[in-house]
Amino acid sequence: MTDNADLAALIRTIPDFPKPGILFRDITTLLLDPHGLAATVDRLVALHDGPFDLVAGIEARGFIFGAAVAQKLGAGLVLLRKRGKLPGATIAVDYALEYGEDRIEMHADALAPGCRVLLVDDLIATGGTALAAIRLLRKAGAEVAGAAFVIDLPDIGGARLIAGAGVPVGALVAFEGH
Ligand code: AMP
């Protein structure tokens, strides 16, 4: 990881959101800063060697960074959405949450088999969301050739999980703890 202390300083931490005990890493303060936003996008692009055909953004904050990264890479953008949001025919992957289950969906015709995809989200914690996204993209026939996050919480271990699934992982900022 390069020294992205300038970006880390722009990320606000809000304790006990959305529930007690969670330290919420709030990137809205990073988005408000013109240098911070531009530098984040440039450095996300620099994490992996392309070429990539598509960027896959995870709802919702992954859409913000994913769209900007895709534009810089000259790639398209595929949206990985929560249940029931996409209008066309979808494929889906269900995954376990701490309590209960969730589902991630994409349009069934969004990508050509064999295309190289870069996965983008704001933060990786347990890696459950990103792993479900990788399973979904692979189900559609994609080669997930990289995953890029603004924030990693390395003590939780999600990035190791993704690397173990065979996807090169990069992140700009690491915060200790949870
Ligand atoms: P996980 O599936 O545990 O890796 O969680 C990743 C997803 O949950 C990402 O889309 C994040 O936006 C969100 N998330 C998880 N933990 C946090 C946190 N501490 N602060 C902000 N967002 C989080």
Boltz pocket constraint, residues with backbone or C-beta under 6 A from the ligand:
constraints:
  - pocket:
      binder: B
      contacts: [[A, 22], [A, 23], [A, 24], [A, 25], [A, 26], [A, 58], [A, 59], [A, 60], [A, 61], [A, 121], [A, 122], [A, 123], [A, 124], [A, 125], [A, 126], [A, 127], [A, 128], [A, 129], [A, 130], [A, 158], [A, 178]]
      max_distance: 6.0
